[in-house]
Structures are given as C-alpha cells and as structure tokens.
Amino acid sequence: MSIQAGEQGWRLRAVAAAVALLGAQAIQAQTQAAVPTPSAQDPTLETVQVLGTAESAWKQAPGVSTVTREDLDSQPSNDLADVLRQQPGVNLTSNSSSGQRGNNRQIDLRGMGPENTLILVDGKPVNSRGSVRYGWRGERDTRGDMNWVPQEAVEQIEVLRGPAAARYGNGAAGGVVNIITKGIPDKLSGSATVYYNQPEDSRDGSSSRTSFSLAGPISEQLGFRLSGNADKTDADAWDINQGHASTRAGIYAGTFPAGREGVRDRNLSGRLSLKPAAGHRIDFDASFARQGNIYAGDTQNTNNYTVDANGKLVATSQRVLDALGTETNRMYRSTYAVTHKGEYDFGSSTAYLQYETTRNTRMNEGLAGGTEGLFSSDAYGTSKLDILTAHGEISARGKWGSLPHVMTVGAEWVEQKLEDSNSVSQTTTEAGSVPGVDNTGRSGKVSSRIASVFVEDNIELNARTLLTPGLRLDQHSEVGTNWSPSLNLSHFLTDKVTLKAGVARAYKAPNLYQTNPNYLLYSRGIGCWGAGGACYLMGNADLKPETSINKELGIEYADEGLLAGVTLFHNDYRNKIDAGMTPIGTATGGTGAYANADVFTWTNIPKAVVSGVEGTFNIKLSPAVRLSNNLTYMVQSKNKTTGEQLSIIPKYTLNSRVEWQTTNALQLLGSVTWYGGQKPNKLDYQGLPLTGEETRRLAPYALVGVGARYSFSKDVTLTAGIKNLFDKRLYRMGNAVGVNNPRTIYGAGAATYNEPGRSFYASLTAKF
C-alpha cells in the first residue's frame, strides 16, 4: 500500500507543475457576485442578474448557514463547536453510537456522524483526527478538528449540509464546515482578547484564553497577518459522575465513568500576502498548533475509578490513577500553504498547494477487549500523518445559446501517509495466527492518494431560474473510481419566495486504519458478533467507499425583517463501513480456551437511511430587537442491516436567540436550546437485545443563556453572561453498551456524556 519514492517524487513534480499551470491560466469565481436573493432592497427580478460561480450558487442552497463575526463576538468560548451547535442540522456526538469516548463530542451534521463532516480552514482541508487510532466501534480519542484556529482569528464559518457539500469530495457526505479567517486590512491594526469562564460547581472544569492578532500592509504590494492563542480548559473533577453510574457488579462494583477531559491549546499562524499585479494575489501561510489533553480518567470500554471505605480514590489500573491531571496525549499540527487568486476579463482563478503534518504522541494503548484504549504501558508512541493537497479551479463566463452561464473546471490531488507503530502491535500468541498477517513486527506504514477532476456550471435558464449541474471524478489508489454527480435548482416563485432543490452523490473513502490488514484488534468473545468465542478484527484492503445520495427540497420567504424557510432532506446511505458480522476465516494455533479465534474484517453494510426536516424563522421585531429560530427534526437514522441508529442524537433540536440593541453601546442577548429525547442502541456488541436500564432514554432538556455586550469605545468591548442559567446538568452513566455476559457493567442507555452546569463568563477585547 506504500508508494515507491521514485514514483512518488515524479507524481508530486507533475502535480506541482499542473497546479502552477492551472494558477497561471486560471479563472475561478470567488470574486463573482453570489446568486442574488430577493430582498426589500432589490425587490424586482427584471434587473440583469450577475451570475456567480457554481460554488457561490451551491452556497445559496437550503442546507447552508453562516456563523458571522457578530455571532462569534456575542458567544465567546474555547470551543468553536459550542457556537456551531446552534446552527440547523448541527449536533454534537461521540464518533461511536456505542457511547465510547462519549465526552469527546464532535460536529455531527444531519445525523451522518462526525467522520462524515469535512472541516476546512479557508477552503483547505483539516485532517489531523486521521492520526488518531480508529477503534472497533468507530471511536477515536479526539475532540475533532474544530479548534486549530482561535475564535478571534475567525471572520465567519460556513456550514454546508447535504448536496451543497458534495462538490468537496471525500469525507463530505454529511457536510462541510469551512472556517474563514480574517483578511488583511488596509492599515496596521491589531487586537488582544482575554476570556474566562467560571463554573458555579467547582467540579466542572473552568476555561481561560488569551489571544492576539496584528495585521496590515508592509508596502503597496505586500501585507502581513500574525495571530496567536493560548487557552486552557480544566478537566472535570475525578468524582463528578460518582453516584450516577449504571449498575456495576463484581470487580467493577462502585466504579463510575469519568467526566470531560481538559485541554491546553497553543497556536501561532502567519500570512504574507503579495499583490504582484492588479487582480492577482499570492498568499503564503504557515501555522503551528499544539493540543494537549488533561486526563480525567476516561477509558474506552471500562471505567476504573472507585473509592475505598475511607473515601480515598483507588483504581483497578494504577496507570489511570497516576495519569490523572497529566497530559497523556499531545497533538502537534503544522501547515504550510501557498495560494494564488486571480481576476481576469473572462473570470477568475484560484490554486493552492498545502502540506499538513500532524504528530500524535500518546501513552500506548491496549488493542484487546476490555483493555482496548486503556493504557498498556507507561511508554509513549507517536503516530505521524502527512498530507499534501494540490488544488486548482478555473471559471469562465459564457453563453449556451442565449443562456448566460459560468463554468468551473478544477482538479485536485491528495496524498496521505500515516505511520503508527503502536496500532499494529497486537500479539497473536493466545488466539492464534491470522492467515496472511505476520505475528509480530508488522509495518505501521500505510498510504493512499486521490486524484480528482470536476466540472460545474451555473446556468441562468431565465430571470427567475438558476440551474447548477456538476460532476466530480475521484480516483482513489485503494478503492478505485468514484463518480459524484450533482444538481441544484433555485427558482424565484415570487419576488419574495424561492424554491430550492438539490441532489448529489457524495462519498467517503475508508480511513487508513480500516484498509490496513496489519491493524488487528482482539476480543476474547465479549465484543464478537454472535458470541462464538474469541475473535480478531482486521483491516480490509478490499473495502468499497461509503456513498450517499443526498436530496433536499426547500422553500424560503425573504422580506425586509423576515426570513422563513423549511427544508426536507433525505440521504440514502450505501456501503457504510462497520465491523463485520460474518467471520472470513479462523486463526491457527494459539493456546488455551481462546485458541483458533474467528477472524472478522471491516466490511460494507449495504444500506442505511437518514432523513429529517430543518426550519428557520428569523424576524426583526423592531429596529432594535431581532429574534432568530431554527429547528431540526430527525425523521429517521437507521442502519437497515442491524436496525441501529447511526448517531445518538436528539429527536429534535430547537434553537432560539434574541438580540436587543438597547443603546449604541449596550446589547442584551438571550438564547435557549431545546433538545428532544434521545434513545439508546438496541443491540449489544454480540448482537443481543439490550434490556432493563440499558434501554434508558435521555429525556428532553433545555439550556438557557443570557449575556450582554458593552462597548466602552469603538476599540474596547466587554462581553459577559451566564451559560446554562437554570443549571440543567446531565451526568454520564457510562457507555451505551455494557460489558461482559452476564453483565458486570450495565449499559448507560443514551446517558453517555456530561452536560456541564451553570457558569459565568467574561471576555474583554481591545483593538487599535
């Protein structure tokens, strides 16, 4: 699966030459006007419309929303996901529906799961979570990729769901989150921000942040931007979930799950922006970021805290006890990129080359049964993920007969190389040798590449109708060719009512752990489907990519002071990758009762489906008061083979927010989010029905927040408020699925994460 050095070098030189040529000739349409939406300021459709690119047309699709700089200023947080979760179609879930690593909640768009959410920064992919080992039930011990950019450096965040995301290729089946950073101003300016969040309950971890930015021109042709950030979120107290765990028996009696881990973030980024000629810009970007966890005791399968008769903390694993409050894993991410954008008489262009490298250093983890994800030694191992991305697009205005259009043509190359020696260290002494796999000394190196071309066209059929067809071809070195057609329609029924529809085929290639035959996980039987005895799960080089047909239909009313709309979405999910349920063979040899284990592989599940409704209702109640509302209602999310849901998310989510500009200096803010009930899984790891407390649902609940922003001057602003005003707390009871048969740890149902209680925050920003 690796690529020979000579072949690789030749290909990279070819890609670099192609990108350079594309940048020189190119004509992308980022600078074109977006597809117009009727408004009170532009109420007629008879005026000549200026077509934008297909990309800008997709960004007018119903499954698209934007978090503005104003939204970010009024909701300070150490985690951008906390702000993003208030957008339609957005939830936070663990990567696994089993609830393992339940407090590592990531962005989940439309219930497709975090692995189907593609994160971008300024349109460039962020893939650091790919350096984290992928567990038996789909879990990764990671918070995801939302926090490599500090909040103060962000200009806005675009959230593209459904068909609108398909143009971005691999990994965007659920949607895309594009974090757009601030530009370089015309004159030297800067800012500094301090932020602090203090929970009322000392068991919840507090947060603090300090950040700065400095940007401006160096000369008429050259500008710069420099930003930095240091933040810390403390871990929850080790006993925060004591008394709330699901039933425990045997050696696990009295144990309870851990709360949220803490984190230390440090990052520094810079940009030089050169304007060599009118209409052309070249950006040189470099960034370095470090994220280190603060361990709170979480383990993947079992929880190892308890207290003795004197109330003293003890643990079934001494390493867990010793590690509390320390950094047990650290991630270092560096990126280097050069981007060219050009404007021409016939259109515009963009091309970039980005190198992203991530080092994930963590205490070595077990790869077998109840010890999977639990510290296996005091030693540290490092996985390293290197990704090279070359991308270019060209767009040009023209006519098909009498129909104006803007066509976009582009190409992309992505090269991934992963080295993780700890993930391939599972021994085969007890359960026997796996045919075709070395017992020891297996290589942790694996790689893949994707070569892509795409074409899109934004066509004005008439003054009221825009049609945007597209087609993307991806050639993946491991899973072959994938075609992704798409079609978007926007039709103005009246000056104020727009009908929007879209359909697209999206895909996701298997990750580098799933395709690596050297990656073995082991269970003595408790984790094996069918409970036929011990088993292995091994990587499968013959996996097919996951695909989904994403469809949506929406209608929107836009008038002065009122925006209302409803969108129906339906995703038919094919070839979802999951742990196999049918053995492909048997190990040979081994010792004792666990010899000759069954061998399973990662496999493709034929069918799954996700569908639901999103609604928006924003109204300006007066010149000073604005009310915003959005609703997401999940109709279904189901693996059609097992009947299980794809993600444990609320049945509905309703976000309401009010902003009142009482004076020029003072703005009052209020928000409430209602979460509908959440239901647990139906089956355990062996495919047996869950019973009793393991079927416990999570009841609906609401989180209320209040705050205020006060401007002492145009350069100094204070934001303060209360999160979770009514102190609605949720305690993690464990994983969704229990351990052992008969049970010694019972599943927690849907209660797999902590929702922290009331806290008080303040943020002060000074600009010059």
N, C-alpha and C positions, 0 to 999 in steps of 0.2 A: 504493500500500500504506500510505501515511501516513493519518492521521486528521485531519480538519479541526478547528481549535482550538475553534470554537463547539460542534460536535457532541461533541467530546471533553469539554469542560467540562460540558455538560449531562449526559452519561453519568456522569461522575465524581460530580456532585452527586447524581444519582439513586442511584448505588451507595452513597455515604456515607449518604444518608437511609435506604436499605434496611438497611444494616448497623446503624445506630443503632436502627431499629425492631426488628430482629432481636435486638439485645442487650438491649433493654428487655423484650421478651416472652419471651426465650429460656429454654431448659431443657436444655442439653446434660448428658451424664452422666459427665463426667470424675471427679466425686466419688463416683460409684456404685462399689460393690464389684465387682471383676473376677469373671469367671466362675470358680467355685471349682474347684480341682484336688484330688482326694482325697489325703490325707496321713495320716501316723500320728497327727497332732494332731486330724484331723477325718475319721475312717475310715468314717463311715456316710454314706449318701445319703438317708436317710429324713428328715433335718432339713430345714427350709424353706430353700431357697436364695434369696439376694438377687440378682436379675438385675442385671447391669450393662448398659451400652450396647452397641450393635453394635461400636463401636470397641474396647471392652475385650474383647469376645468374639473379634474378629479377632486381638488380641494374645495370645490363647491358642492360636492356630493353630500347626501343626507347624513352619512355616517362620519362626519368630520366636525370637530370642535376645536376651539383655540383657548388656551390659557394665556391671558395678556400679562404685560408687566404690571399693570394695576392690580390684577388678581394676585400676583405673587407678592406685591408690596403689602397687601392687606392680610396675607396669610403666611407670616414668617414661620419657617420650620426647618429642621435639619434634614428633612427627607422630602424630596420633591413628590414622592408617591402620595404623601398625605394631602397635598394640594390637588394632584391629578385625580385622586379617588372621587372627587366631587363632580367629575365630568360624566355625561351619559355613557352608558356601556362599559364603565370602568369599575372594577372591583379589585381588592387585594386578596390574594390567596397564596397558600403554600404551593409549591410546584407539584405536590402529590396529593391526590384525593384521599390518601390514607391518613393525612394529617401529620405525617412525619416532618420534622423541622417546621412545625406549624406556625411559629412566631416569625419565621423568615418569609414575610408576606411580600409578594411582588405584584406588578401590574398584570392584571388578567382582563383582556378585552373580550367582551361578549361571551364569557364562559369558555373560551378556547384554551385557556391555560397560559401561564407565563412563558413557556417555551415557544409559544406561537406569537409572542409580542416582540417585534423588532424595534430596538432602541437605536436612534440616530442622534448625532450631535452635528448640527449644521449640515444635515443631509448625509453624513458619513456614518457607517455602521459602528456600533459598540458591541464587542463580543467577549468581554472578559469573563463572564459567567461560564463560558465554554471551557475554562481552565479548571473548573470545579468538578470533581468526580460525580457521575450520574448514577444514582442508586437504583436498587431493584424495583422500587415502586415509582421511579421518576423523580425522586427528590434530589436536590442539590443544596448543600450547606452554604447558601449565599443569599444576600439581600437583593441580588439583581444588579442591573447596570444603570439605575436612575440617578446615582449620586456622584458621578465623576465630575460634574460641573456644579459649582456652588450656586445657590439660588440667586445671589446678587449679580452674577455674570450672565443671567438668562434674560433675553428680551421677550420671548414668548415660547410656548410649547404647543405644537400642533399634534392633535390626536386623530389619526385616520383609522377608521374601522371598516371592516367588510371589503367590498370591491375596490374602494379607494386605495387600499393598501397593496393590492396585488401587483401593481407596477414595480414594487420594490423587490420582488423576487423572493429568494429563500428566507424562510423564517417569519414571513409577514402574513400568515394565514389568518391570524386573529386580528392583527392590526399593526400600526406603526405609531411610535411616539418620537417625534422629531423635536429635539431641544435646540432652539435657535439662540445663539449667543448675541450679545450686544455688538453693534458695529463700532467703527472708529469715528469719533466726532470731528468737526471742522476745526475745533480749537482745543487746547490742552485742558483736560478736566479729569477729575478723579472722585472717588468716594471711599468711605470707610463705614462699616456696619458692625455693631455688636448686638448679639441676641442671647437671651437667656429664657429658659422655660423651667419653672419650679413646680413639681407636682405637690399637691396638698398631702398626699400619702408618701411618706419617705421611702416606702418600699418600691415605688415607681422610679425609674431612672430619670434624672434631670438632664437637660441639654444646654449647651452653650456653643456659641460660634463667633468668630472674628474673621472678617474678610475685608479685602481692599481691591480697588481697581484704579488704574491710571492709563489714560489713552489720549491720543491726539496726534497732530501732524509733526513730522520731523522736517519735511520740506514740502514743496508743492506736489511732488510725486510720491512721497513716502510717508506713511503713518505707522503708528505702533499701538499695541494694546497689551497691558500686563495685568494679570489678576491673580490673587492668591486667597487661600482659605484655610482655616484651621478650626475644626469643630470636634466636639466630643458629646456623646450621649452615654450616660452611665447605664450599666446593666441593672435590671431589676434585682431586688433582694433575693437571696437564695431560697427563702421560705415563702415567697409571695403566693404560691399555689398550695401551701400546706392546708390541709383540711378540705380541699376542693377536688382531689383526685378521684378517678374512677376506682372501683373496688380492687384492692391488691391482696394477694394471698401468698403463702409460703415465704420464701426469702425476700419477696417484694412487699410484704405487709408493712404498711406505714410509709412507703415511699411515695413521692409525688413529683410531678413534672416541673421542669424549670420554667422560669419566665423569659422575658426578652433579653437577648444579649445586648451589650453595649457596643459602641464603635468609636474609633478615633480616625478622623479623616484629615488628610493634609493634601493640598494640591496647589500647583503653580502652573500657569499657562501663559503663553505669549504669542503675539501675532505681529508680523511685519507685513504691511500692505503696500504694494508698489503699483502705481498707475503709470505705465510706460508710455501710453498714448491715450488719446480721447476714446472712451468707450471700452477700455481694457483695464483689468485689474488682476494682479497676481498676489495671492495671499500665501505666506509661509507661516505655518502653525507648528508649535511644539508644546507639549504638556506632559507633566509628571504628576501622578497622584498615588497616594498610599492610603489603604483602608485596613485597619487592624481591628479585630473583634475584641470585646471584653467578655470573657467567658462567664456564663451564668449557670452552667451545669447541664445544658441541653445534650441529649444523645439521640441517636436516630430511632432506635427501636424500644429501648427500655429506659427507665428513669431511675437514678441510683441514689437519690437523697433519702435520708431518714434521720430521725433524732433518737438518742437513747433516753433512758429513764430520767436523766438529769437535764434533758433538753439540748444536749450537745449535738452538733451536726456530725453525722457519720455518713459513710457511703460504702456501697458494695464494691466500688472501684476507688482505690486510693488516688489514682491519677485524676479522677474527676474532682476529688476533694482538693488536691494540690493545685489544680489548674484554675480554681475559682478566682475571678478578678484579674486574671492574666490574659495576655494575648496568645491564643492557641492557633490562630491563623492570621496571616497578613497577605494582602494583595497589593502588588505594585504594577501600575499601568502607565506606560509611556506611549505617546503617539507623535508622529511626525507626518506632516502633510503639506503638499503644495497644490494650490487650486488656481486655475485660470478662468476668468469670466470675461466674455467679450460681447460687444454690441455692434451690429452691422446694419446696413440699409435693409437687408432682407431678413434679419432676425438677430439671433444672439447665440452664445455658446457657453458651455461650462465643461471643464475637465479637471479631475483631481487624481493624485496618487497619494495613498495613505499607508503608512506602516504602523501597526498596532502590536505591541508586545505586552504580555501580562505574565508576571511571576506570582504563583500562588504557593506560598510557603505555609505549611500547617503540620501540626503533630500527626504522626502516622495513624491511620485508622484501620480497624479491622474490616475484613471483607466477607465475613461469615456469620450468618444467622443473627442471633441477638447481639453479637459484638460488631455487626456492620455499623460503621460510623462511630464506634466507640474507640477511644484511644487505645492503640495496640502497643505502644512503647512511648518512651519519653523523647525519642528522636523525632526530628523534623524532616519532612520531604518536600520537594519543590516540583510542581508541575509548571511547564512553560508553554504558553500558547503564542505563536507568532502568526499574524495575518497581514497579508499585503493585498490591498484593494486598489485597482485602477478602474476609473470610471470616466466616461465622456458622453456628452449628448450634443446633438445639433438639431436646431429647429429652423424652419423657414416658412414665411408666409407665401400663400399662393392661391390658386383657384382651381376647383374641379368644375370646369364649365363656368357656370355663373355663381358657384358656391364658394365663398371665401373659406379658407382653412389655414391652420398652422400645423405642419407635420414635424414630429420629433423622431429622430433616429439616434440610437445610442448603443453603446457596448460596455461591458464590464468584465473584469477578471478578478477573481478572489482566490487567493492561495492560503491554505491553513496548514500549520504544522504544530502538532501537540506532542510533548514528551512528558510522561507521568509514570515514573518507575514504581511508585507505591501502589498504584491501581492494578498492577499486574503481578503482585507479589503473593496472591493466594496460593497456598500449597495444596497438593493433591494426595498427600500421604494417606489420610484417613478414608476418603471416599473413592479413591482410585483415579487412574489417569484418564484424561479426556482424549479420545482419539483425535490425532492431528494437532494437539496442543502440547508444547513442552511442559514438563512438570515444574521446572524451575528455570530461572534465567530468561524468562520471556521478555521481549522488547516492549517498552512502553512508548515507542515512537509510532506515530500514525499521522497521516496527512490526507488532504483532499484538495481539489481545485474545482472551481466553477467558472466556465466561460459562457458569457451571456450576450445576446443581442436583442434589441427590442425596437419596436416602431409603434408610434401612437399618432393619432390625427384628431384635431379638434375642428369640427366642421359646422359651419353655420348653415343649417338647412333652410331657415328663413329667419325673419326678425325675432321670432319667438322661440325657436328651437335650435338647440345645440346638441350634436351627436359626437361622442368621443369613443371610437373603437381603438383597440390596442392589441398587440401580440408580443409576447416575450418568449424567447427560446433560451433555456439553460442546459448546458452540457456539463454534468457532474461526473467527476472521474470515477466515483464508486457506484452511483446508482443510475447513470445513463442520462437520457434526454428527457426534458420536461417542457411541454408547451403550456403557456398560460395566456389564453385569450381573455379579453375584457371588453365591456361595452357599457358606456354611461350615456344617459339621456337627461337633458334638462329642458323643460318646456314651460313657458310662461302662459298659464291658463288665462290670467288677467294681469293687470299691472302690479297686483299685489300677491297673487297666488301662483306658486311654482310647483310643478310636478317634477319629481326627480326619481330616477330609477337606475339601477346598476346591477351588473352581473359579471363575475370574474372567476377564473380558476386560479387558486393560489396553491402554493406547495411549500413543504419544508423537508429538507434532506435529513436523514438520520445524523445524529451527532457523532463525534469521533470516538466516543466510548461504545456506542451501540454497534458500530461497524467493526470494532477491533476484536478478532477471535481470541486474542491473548488476554482480554479482560474477563476474568472469571469471578463470579460471586457464588457463595456456597451456603447451603442450609441443611441442617440435619433432618428436615422434614416439615417443621412448623410453617416455613414460608413457601412450601412447594404446593403447587396447584394439584389437587387430587389427593394429597397426603399419602403418596405411595411410598414414602421413605425419603432418604436424603436425596439432594439434587444439586446440580450446578445450573447457573445461568451464564451463558457465554455470549460474546459479541457475534454478530452475524453480518458477514461481508455481502450477503445477497439480499439485504433489505431493499424494499422499494421506498420511494419518498412518500411522505404523507401528502395528500391533496384534499382540497375542499372546493366545492362550488358555492361561492358566496353570492347571495342575492339580497337585494334590498329595494324597497319601494317607499318613497316618502312624499309628503305634501307639506308645503310651508306657506305661511301667510306672513308677509313683512310689510309693515306700515310704520309711520312715524310713532315711535314709542311703544310698538308692539311687535313681537316676533313669536310665532306659534307654529309648531310643526309636530308631525308624528311619522315615525319610520318603522316599517316592518322588516325584519331581517331573518334569513333562513340559510344555514350553512349545512350542506351535505358533506360529511367528513368521510374520506376514504383512506384506507391503509394506515390508520393510526398505529403508531409503533408502541407496543406494550410487551411486558414479559410474557413469554409463550406459555400456553396451557397444555401443549401436547409434547411429550418427550421426542427428541430426534434421535436418541441413542442412549447407550449406557456406558458409564465409566468402567474401566477394567482394573481389577485388583483392589487394593485398599485393605483396611484392617477392621475387624470388629463388626458391630451391628450396622455401621454406615457404609460398608463397602459396596461397590458396584452401584453407585448413585445414578439416578436418571439425569440426563443432560437436556436442558431446555435452552432455547435461544430467544433473543429478542425477535419478535415477529410482527407482521402487519395484521391488524384487526380489520376485517372487511368494511364495516360501516359504522358510522356514528352520526348524530344529528344535533345541531344547536339552533334554536330559534327563539325569537323574542320580539319585544316592542320597545322602542325608545321614543320619548316625547319631550318637547321643550315648550315652555311658556314664560317669556320674558316681557315685562311691561314696565313702562315708565309711569309711575303713579302720579308724579308731579315733577316739575323741573329739578327738584332736589332729591326725590326718592325713586329708587329703582329696585324692582323685585325680579329675581331670576329663579326659575324652577326647571328641573329636568327629572325624568322618570325612566327607569329601565325595568322592564318586567320580563322575566325569563319564562318562556312557554315550555321549553324542554332542553335538556342537555343530557344525552344518553349514548353510551356505548351499546350498540344494538346486539353485540355478541353476549355481553355479560349483564346488560341492563343497568350497569352502574352509570352515575353521572360523571362527566369529565372533570368538573371542578365543584368543590363545596362552596357555593356562593349563595347569597340571599335570593329568595324568590323574586323580590323587587327591591329597588333602591330609589328613594326619592330625596333629591337634594333641593333645598330652598335657601335662598340667600337674599337679604335686604341690605341696601346701602343708602344711607341718609346723609347728604351733604348739608349739615346744619348751618355752617358758616363757610366762608372761604378757607378757613384754617382747620375746621374740625369736621371729620367724617365719622359717623357711627355705623357699626357693622353688626349683623346678626346672621346666624346660619343654623340650620337644623338638617340632619340627615336621618331618614328613617330606613332601617334595614328590615326587610321581611324575614320570615322564618327560614332556617337553613336545616336541611335534612342530611343525615349521615349516609354512609355506604350501606349496601345491602349484604355484602359478602365479605368473609374474611380472606386471608391470604391463600387458604386452601380451597376457596370456592364454596365454603359452607355458609348458610344463612346466619346472620348476626341476630342475637336475641337479647331480651332484657334491657339493661341500661345502655348497651351498645347501640340500640336503636334510638337513643335520646336525640330529640331535635333541639335546635337552638331557637328560642322564642324571638319574635320581632323586638327590636330595640331602637332607640333614637339617641343621637348625640347632638347636643346643642352648644353653640359657641357664641360669644359676644366679644366685641372689641371696638377700638377707636383708633383713628389716625389723627395726629395733630401736627400741623406744620408751624414751627416756630418762625420759620422764614422759608424762602424758596429753596434753601440749601440744607435745612435741618428738620428732620421729621421723626416723630416718635410714634410707634405703633405698640399698643398694649391690649391685653384682653384675657379672657378665660376660655380655656378649652374644656369640653365635657362639663358644662355648667352644672348639670344635675347629678354629676358623679355616677354615671352609669358604668359599672365595671363588669367585665367578663373575665373569668378565670379559666385557664387551660386545665382540663381534666386529664389530658393525655393524648395519645394518638387515636384516630378514628377506629382503628382495629386493635384488638387486644393481642396478648402474647400467650402462647402455649395452649395446648388442648389436652386435658381440661385447663381452663383458664387459670393463670396466676396473676395476670393483669388484664382487667376488662377494658374494652374499648371505651372511648370517651364520647361516642356519637359524633355530633358536629361541634362539640366544645373543644376545639383543638388549638385555640390561640387566646392570648391575653388582649383585652381592650383596656388601656390604662384609664385611671380615674381623672378627677378634676385637676387641672393645672393652671398656672398663671404665667403669662409670658410678656416680654417687652423686647422691642427692637428699636435701636436708635441708629439712624443713618445721617451722615454728614457728607455734603458734596461741595466741590469747589469748581 
